[in-house]
């Protein structure tokens, strides 16, 4: 379970960073900008993904290995 939480946390952090890179550099990276109902709130969604990733990493650290 710990490995799953770490993997999901890594995915959330990567997507959050890619969403912010897309917003500030206009590179076409990440999945956040492709979600239709997030139009105009991509930065907030990317920051939320970063926070979610940190929370998943914290939850993974509190779990026992295995």
C-alpha positions in Angstrom: 0.0 0.0 0.0 2.9 2.3 0.8 4.3 1.9 -2.7 0.9 2.7 -4.3 0.5 5.9 -2.2 4.0 7.0 -3.2 3.3 6.3 -6.9 0.0 8.2 -6.8 1.8 11.0 -5.0 4.5 11.1 -7.6 1.9 11.3 -10.4 0.0 14.1 -8.7 3.2 16.1 -8.2 4.3 15.6 -11.8 0.9 16.6 -13.2 0.9 19.7 -10.9 4.3 20.8 -12.0 3.5 20.2 -15.6 0.3 22.2 -15.3 2.2 25.1 -13.8 4.8 24.9 -16.5 2.1 25.0 -19.1 0.5 28.1 -17.5 3.7 30.1 -17.2 5.6 29.0 -20.3 2.8 28.1 -22.6 4.4 24.7 -23.3 1.7 22.1 -24.1 2.4 19.7 -21.2 0.2 18.0 -18.7 -3.3 16.9 -18.4 -4.8 19.8 -16.3 -5.4 22.0 -19.3 -7.2 19.2 -21.1 -10.0 18.9 -18.5 -12.8 21.1 -19.8 -14.4 22.2 -16.5 -11.1 23.6 -15.2 -11.0 26.4 -17.8 -9.7 29.5 -16.0 -8.7 27.6 -12.9 -5.7 25.6 -14.2 -3.3 27.2 -11.8 -5.5 26.4 -8.8 -5.9 22.8 -10.0 -2.1 22.5 -10.4 -1.4 23.8 -7.0 -4.1 21.5 -5.6 -2.4 18.5 -7.3 0.9 19.6 -5.7 -0.7 19.7 -2.2 -2.4 16.3 -2.9 0.9 14.8 -3.9 2.5 16.1 -0.7 -0.4 14.7 1.4 0.0 11.3 -0.4 3.7 11.2 0.4 3.0 12.0 4.0 0.3 9.3 4.2 2.8 6.8 2.6 5.4 7.7 5.2 3.0 7.0 8.0 2.2 3.5 6.7 4.1 0.3 7.5 6.1 -1.2 4.6 4.3 -3.7 2.5 
